[in-house]
């Protein structure tokens, strides 16, 4: 009798298994695929402030720093609720910084309907001007991207992939680099 119930239970699972294979692949809450490749570009603005003891040096005791305008391009690889990625930037500085260039890896998790939180680490080159030196070293950071659905604009933008990004980075722990801007995911 027990063999009969076991056989009946196994037979009942066969149609359920077949149905599960026909379902659509999973996706993120914003409609993007849960697995695949997500390229993006963006524009960020911010400020980079170095300590007086940094490799950039100081002139007359002043700390080097200045406003920044940065273009970023990268790719995320979604892995269900988490993602990994790589990103590069080219940044024009104002005041004491001429140009910055960098590459970094990112790892994070999807948050809310269309947002994400992440941590990053990579390498950054900083070219100073007006007597300040050049520096190249590790850069570390954390950030968040807030999608349109998370701020009540889902009906206006749909699943366009536009996200607001806020991030804070440190250049080998002797500077602060807060940045914010718009990221366009494809």
Secondary structure as GFF3:
##gff-version 3
##sequence-region A 1 186
A	DSSP	alpha_helix	2	22	.	.	.	ID=ss1
A	DSSP	beta_strand	38	50	.	.	.	ID=ss2
A	DSSP	beta_strand	58	59	.	.	.	ID=ss3
A	DSSP	beta_strand	62	63	.	.	.	ID=ss4
A	DSSP	beta_strand	65	79	.	.	.	ID=ss5
A	DSSP	beta_strand	82	93	.	.	.	ID=ss6
A	DSSP	beta_strand	97	111	.	.	.	ID=ss7
A	DSSP	beta_strand	115	128	.	.	.	ID=ss8
A	DSSP	beta_strand	134	147	.	.	.	ID=ss9
A	DSSP	three_ten_helix	148	151	.	.	.	ID=ss10
A	DSSP	alpha_helix	154	157	.	.	.	ID=ss11
A	DSSP	beta_strand	162	171	.	.	.	ID=ss12
A	DSSP	beta_strand	175	185	.	.	.	ID=ss13
###
